């Protein structure tokens, strides 16, 4: 009976958002939970790998590179980090 997104609190989501915005070189008000990194913010595959590496380092999780296909927006990133935190 646990919700998929139950693991990340607002503070952790904010920290993740700051990391993503820093790597994408955009202001936090330019990104929503559903805006697409590649299509809406011109992120390339190198930026996606940078996001993954930064999340592993700061969130103390291990994320398989196969998860990059799910990390297309903040909602996807939150889900992947939440799942990685549970393993």
Secondary structure, DSSP 8 states (H G I E B T S, - for coil): ---TTTT--HHHHHHHHHHHHHHHT--GGG--SSS-HHHHH---HHHHHHHHHHHHHHHT----GGGGGG-SSHHHHHHHHHHHHH-
